[in-house]
Amino acid sequence: MQCSTIADAKTRQPVRLAGEVRSVRIVPRAGADALEVSVYDGDAFVTGVFLGRRKINGISPGRRIVLEGVMTLDHNQRVVYNPMYTLV
């Protein structure tokens, strides 16, 4: 599957998005921690949310990453929950 730009990616459909990790933070969600990774492709942001995770080795600001999953909108922000990822 070809990578889409984040701004052009369709919600509720499988997407493959590439960009640079801008921030990594741990946020409580539904009583459990979740790792949120903000990814920027030069035009728009998407947040990869890894539920139940506090750390993933290799994911850090400045690193290039490809996220694959189904994109949704959460409070008008693009989010992919538990995406498959590839570090580039």
Stockholm file with secondary structure:
# STOCKHOLM 1.0

chainA/1-88         MQCSTIADAKTRQPVRLAGEVRSVRIVPRAGADALEVSVYDGDAFVTGVFLGRRKINGISPGRRIVLEGVMTLDHNQRVVYNPMYTLV
#=GR chainA/1-88 SS CCCBCTTTCCTTSEEEEEEEEEEEEEEEETTEEEEEEEEECSSCEEEEEEETCSCCTTCCTTCEEEEEEEEEEETTEEEEESCEEEEC
#=GC SS_cons        CCCBCTTTCCTTSEEEEEEEEEEEEEEEETTEEEEEEEEECSSCEEEEEEETCSCCTTCCTTCEEEEEEEEEEETTEEEEESCEEEEC
//
